[in-house]
């Protein structure tokens, strides 16, 4: 493996094209693996799509919400991953998949990593300040689960819940930025997103079950063990039920045809999650990573249905 690269993410654009001085910091932010940014960004798009369906309104500000949420997802995911690597540096040094990360491998000091995290957070704040006040308040509150998440695997078997709380907060924020308030509809989307996170991150966590057991790190993958397929089915059903409720609530003032098309979004998402379940093999590390990354496509699936329903 070339010097400075990360074991589970070699040969990416950072390794090939980024200036050498920036590579350790880009790896801290996981810029070399964009799936995390997608998984943070997609719930924002779900929230905005259903908010536009609910009131039938669209404006240039909604375009800025998409751009701002995308930039914010990239930056805050980067800041969160940097914080995660700071707090997990001793654990990462004991796990084969993570010991080559910038901090445990000595490429970046903890002090430099803290500075990099602050830079990303401040730029995100500048974007957040262009949103309405209610969204700004929600943005500040979102810092709490981000700070807690890296420690969750030390005190609970359900750290994926904390990840879901953090990763899907954008649904609430973007809905509030568009609508000016919150309601049961974004709450249902939020719960759907948390269920979805439990689904895909349990799959992801199965890559590290042996190392996690040796060092005492908890996860749903370790908790469920051989019963993981049954639990994935539970999370799959919860995702579709909550998402379906959200669509019904959002489409109360729209036509039956619009409702049916919008409901096809969660149904199609469910089809993709079912496809993942059929291919789940806890012993196939490369396959687990492929399934995890496939959730970018899964999360994109509902959006065209929402767009079509909005135009009807």
N, C-alpha and C positions, 0 to 999 in steps of 0.2 A: 504494500500500500504506500503511495507517495507520501513524503513527509508533510505533516500538517493536516492531511485529510481525515475525515471522520469515518469510522469503520462501516456504518450503515448508510452512508450517503456520499459515496465517492463517484467521481466522474460527472459531476453536475456542472451547471454554468458558473458557480463560484470557483470551482477548481480550475476551470478552463479559461475564464475571461476576466474575473475580478482582479484588480491590482493586489499583489501579494500582501501588502500591509493591511488591506481591508478584510481579507478572507477570514481571519479568526473571529472578527466582530460580526460579519455576515453569518458565519456558522453559529455563533451564539444566538442570533435572531432567527435561526432556522430558515434564512433566506434561500438556502440550498435545497429546501424541501417545502414547496409552497402549499402542500395539502392542508397544513394547519391554518394558513391564512384563509383558504377557501372555507374551511369548516367554521371559522369565525365570521366570515363575510356572508355566507349563505343564509343563516337565520335573519340577518339584517334585510336581505332581499325578500325573504318570506314575509317579514313584518311589513315592509313597505308595500309589497304586492297586495296583501290582504287589506291593508289600510286604504289603498286606492280603490280596491273593490268595494269596501264598505261605504265610502262617501262619494265614489264616482269622480273624484277630483284628481287632477294632475297638473303640475306646474314645473317651471324651470328649477324651482327650489328642490323638487323631488330628484331631478337629475344631479344636483349638487349633493343630495343625501346619498345617492348611489356612489358618487365619486368619493365623497368624504368618508363614507362607511368603508369603502374599499381601502383607502389610504389608512384609515384608522385601524382596520383589521390587520393590515400588514405591520403597522408600527406597534400596536398594542400586543399583537401576538409576539413580535420581536422582543418587546420589553418584558412580557410575561415569561418567555422562554429564557431570557437572560436571568431574570429573577429565579426561575426554577433551577438553572444551572449553578447559580451562586449558592442557593440553599442545599442543593443535592450534590455538591462537589465531592464530598467524601463517599457518598453512596455510588456516584457515577464511576469513581475510581476503582470500585470493586466489581463492576459489571462489564463483561466483555464488550457488549454492544456500545457502551457509553464512555469507556475509560479514555478513548481518543478525542473526546470533546475538548474544546479550547481551554477550559479551566483545569480539569484534572490532568490534562497533558502538559500544562505549563505554558501554553501559548498566550494566555491572557491572565493577568492578575485579577484578584477579586476587586481591588480598587478600580482598576480600569473597566471591569465589567459593570460595576455600580455606576460609573460615569456614563457608560454607553446606555445603560438602562434609563438613566435620567434624561439623556438627550432624546431618546425615542418617546418617552412619556411627555416631555415638554412640547414636542412637535405635535403629538396627538392632542394635547390640550388646546393648542392653537386652532386645530380643526374643530374640536368640540365647541369652542367658544363662538363659532359661527352658527350654531344650532340654537333653537329656542330654549328658554330657561329651564323648562321641565326636563328636556333632554340633557342639559348641562348637569343638573342635579343627579339624574340617573347615571351619567357618566362618572361622576365622582363616587357614587355609591358602588359602582362596579369594581372599584379598586379593592374593596374588601375581599370578595371571593378570589380575586387574582392573587392577593397576598397570602391567603390561607391555603390555597390549593397545594403548593409544594409540600406542606406539612401534613396534609390529610392522610397520606399513605402511612404515616407514622402512628396515627391514632384511630383509624377506622378502616374496615375492610371495603368501604364504599368511596374511595377517593374520586371515582368517576362521577359521582353525584356533584361534588364540588367543581369538577371540570365542566360538567354540564351547566351548572349555575353560572359560571364565568363565561363559557363559550357562547351561550345563547342569549346573553344580556342585550346584545345588539337588537334583538327582536323588539324588546320593550322600548329601547332608546329610539330606534328609527320610527316605530309606530308613533310614539309620543311626539317626535319631531314633526311628523306629518300631520297628525290629528290634533295635537295640542293637549291631549289627555290620554289616560289609559282606560281600559275596559276589560271585560271578560275575554274578548277575542284575542288580544295579544297575550293574555295569561294562558289561554289554551295553546297558542303557538309555542309559547315558552316551555310549557310542559311537554309538548311534542318534541321540541328540540332537546330537552334534557333526556327524554327517553331514547331519542336517536343517539345522543352522545354515549349513553350507557351501552347501547348496542355496538357502536363502532369502536369505542375505546376498550371494551371488554375483549373484543377480537384482537386489538392492538396489544393489550397487556399480556396476552398469551405468549408473546415472543420472549418474555423475561421471567416466566414463572419459576424456573429453576434457580436463576440468580437471585430473584426476589426472596425465595424461600431461604436461601443460604444467609442472606443479610437481614432478614426479618422485615422486609417491605410488604405491605398489604396491598391487595387489589381485588377487584371482583373476579378476575381470572383465577386467582388462587382460591378465593372463597367458593366459587362455583365448581371448579374442577371438572369432573366428568359430566356434571349436570349443566354445563355451559350452554349446549344447544337448547335445552328447555328454557333457560333464562333469556337467551337471545330471542326466542319466540315471544316471551312475555314483553320484552322491550319493543319488539317489532309491532305487536298488537297495540300496545300503549301509544306508540308513535302515531299509528294510523288513526286510532280513536280520537286522540286529542287534536290531531291535525284536522280530522273530519269535522269535529265540533267547531273548531275555529273557522273553517270555511263556511259552515252553515250560518254561524253568527255574522260573519262578514257579508254574506249574500242575502240577508233578510229583506233588503229593499230592491233586490234585483230579480230578473226573470227566472223561471224554472230552468230554462235552457242554460242561462249563465251559471246557475248553481250546479247543474249536472256537469258542465264542463270544468268548473273550478274543482269540484269533488274528484274529478278524474286525476287531478294532480297528486293528492295523497294516495289514491289507489295505485297509480303508476309508481310512486315512490315505494309503496309496499311491495310491489312486484320485484323491484330491484333488491330490497332487503331480503325477500324470500330467496332470490337467486344467490345472495351472499351466504345465507344460512345453509343452502344445499352444498356449498363449496367449502364450508368451514372445516378445517383440519388443524387441530391444535399442535400437531407435530410438524407441520409444514411452515417454517418460519417465513420463507419467501412468499408463500401463498397468503399467510396472515397479513403481511405488509401490503400485498396487492389488493386484498379485500378492503383493508383500511383505506387505502388511497382511492378505491372505487367509490367511496362515499362522496367525493366531489361530484361525480356524475349523478349519483343518487339525489343529492341535494339540489342539483340544477333541474331535475325532471319536473317538479311542480310549476316552475316559473312560466313556461310557455302556455300552460293551461290557464293560469291566472291572467296572462296578457290577453288571450283570446276571450275569456269571460268578461274582462273589463270593456272590450270593444263592443260587446253585444248589447 
